[in-house]
Amino acid sequence: MALLVLHYTGMRSAAAAIARLTDPAAKVSAHYVIDTDGTVLELVPEACRAWHAGVAGWGAIRDVNGQSIGIELVNPGHDWGYRPFPAAQIAALVELGQAIRARHGLPPKAVVGHSDVAPARKIDPGELFPWADLARHGLGIWPAAWENEAPDTGAALEALRAIGYRPDLPDTTPARVIAAFQRHWRPDRIDGRLDEATMGLIAAVHRLSKAAPDAT
């Protein structure tokens, strides 16, 4: 496995989400579900494919479902009352995510969100997801500091591609890729516009990604 992809369930309840993820007719699945109280349920063995990413890509990876482990966090999502992720849920994610990283030799930068790998289709786990906190536990990367830079769309897209984003995915526009980046690294402003702060953050994450190892 090359990636760990994080999602929210986006359904009214944990029971509804688990029912859908285990229904063959739905044709969707995930390796794990983590409930709000931190309970972890394994639905698909890590060695097997789960159908959690859909049409997606990251870096050189075109078959995300076949090269990733998917974790669903119980949260109603934007359609049913999006809310912060409880501490117990995040603690369970940290423990599970670190174990998955160790088992598969994944570097921190291999931990991404559904919206990162499918920026035209998905917005989960969303702007309330604590990416900065997770990065402190080795799940993802987060720059310690950055400075504003003059916006340059060409340079920004080049850096975003180097980070892993795929502007060539169906229906994916530069604005959607920038918005996906903002949703992960600048959640207080998700407008798809390349201002000085977003440009500076893209450059900082790019530098950090280049410096980070490709394996543990």
NORRAQUI-V532690 format. One line per field, one symbol per residue. phi: phi as a letter, one per 30 degrees, with the letter a starting at -180 (. if undefined). A space follows every 10 residues. Layout:
BEGIN
phi = ???
END
This chain:
BEGIN
phi = .cbcccbcdi bdbddddddd dcceddhbab dbbcdddjdc bccbeddcdb cccidaaahd dccdedbbcc cccdadiddb jebdddeddd dddedddddd eddciddedd cbcedddbdd cbbcdjdcdd edddddcicj baddaabdbd dbeddddddd dddkdcddde iccedddddd ddedcbddbb bicccddddd dedddddddd ddddad
END
